[in-house]
Amino acid sequence: MARIHNFYAGPAVLPLGALERAQREMLDWEGSGTSVMETSHRSKEYDALHAEAIQLVRDLLAVPDNYHILFLQGGASLQFCMVPMNLLAAEQTADYLHTGTWAKKAIAEAKHFGQVHIAYDGEADGLTRVPQQADLQLTPGARYVHFTSNNTIKGTQYHTFPDAGDVPLVCDMSSDFMWRPFDVSPFGIIYAGAQKNVGPSGVTVVLIRDDIVAQCRDDIPTLLKYKTHVEKNSLFNTPPCFNVYMLRNVLQIFQEMGGLQKIEEINRRKAGLIYETIDRNPDFFRAPVEKESRSMMNVVFRLPSEELEAQFVAQGKQRGMVGLKGHRSVGGIRISTYNSCPEASVAAVVDFMKEFAKAHG
Ligand SMILES: Cc1ncc(COP(=O)(O)O)c(C=O)c1O
């Protein structure tokens, strides 16, 4: 069996063990004589799986008891509108930090519901960094402060979260959720499409604090209310059963590996190796992102010409490496090294980078 080196930005590589388990259990899930996809979401078997997946998120991240963990559908993109729809009235103001494409999409959705104040606009710096605390122009008494913890396209990441005082933070963590342990308590809502760091596409993990749930509006459609999903433990309607199953498989492996501290150590080593290769040869590799804002998940860089970039991507593919092409909106090279990207894959791409630079530098 030939598994390639997978650097896609999402959906992204999953742990081999999680896939093999699914393969083993595909036709006969835990002796039930059927697959998880063919099992009622009201069965005791699914119930146990659902509870286990929630517990794994809680244990791995040390999520306090006053947070609900939801498994929703519609991707992070639906959360762009669900957050303001639930929390923002027409005359209220929410602060948004603009650090890239996904932040901009979240901002556009919020404008349908209330007042949006851009408390930081990274366009002037070409979105090559995330803000420092001093850069933020926060609105006193804002409803919430929304930011994107990792900017998948530009390759920037917050290494210190914004401090909004008593105002709840709302964060799109789609591309760095659970890349390391962190304190959940300043956050009112955290949401993340699973397909980068914790599982397959089709399930979005949402963490929401009790007091925020209580403040959510009631005069909106049932399926779009956080309250509905909290009250029904994400089982108001049919959940994405197979995706939750895969998420469970992935998280169980993270737990067996030693939890998020261990995952962070590995992630830092992987991204560190690539950045080191870039920094050692600045005449050939150009990293546009400010060092303090470099993403540990998506490493972006340029080569001396677009022709060389195309060649790098094509040759990489011949060597069994996929997903090296930067996002179509920015070009260049992007290497995504999410939680489940093996260290061996990073070692292989780093060897290839060095060889390529030697041949063309
Ligand atoms: C940071 C971030 N937010 C949101 C999204 C959109 O996620 P979805 O496709 O699950 O709606 C992406 C997708 O790449 C992303 O990287």
The ligand as a Gaussian input file, in Angstrom:
#p B3LYP/6-31G(d) Opt

LIG

0 1
 C       -9.892000      29.377000       9.350000
 C      -11.014000      28.828000       8.535000
 N      -12.278000      29.167000       8.830000
 C      -13.312000      28.700000       8.117000
 C      -13.143000      27.860000       7.049000
 C      -14.349000      27.379000       6.295000
 O      -14.676000      26.131000       6.769000
 P      -15.879000      25.261000       6.189000
 O      -15.498000      24.883000       4.800000
 O      -15.919000      24.104000       7.142000
 O      -17.109000      26.071000       6.232000
 C      -11.849000      27.453000       6.710000
 C      -11.654000      26.521000       5.580000
 O      -10.587000      26.320000       5.064000
 C      -10.762000      27.961000       7.472000
 O       -9.504000      27.613000       7.167000

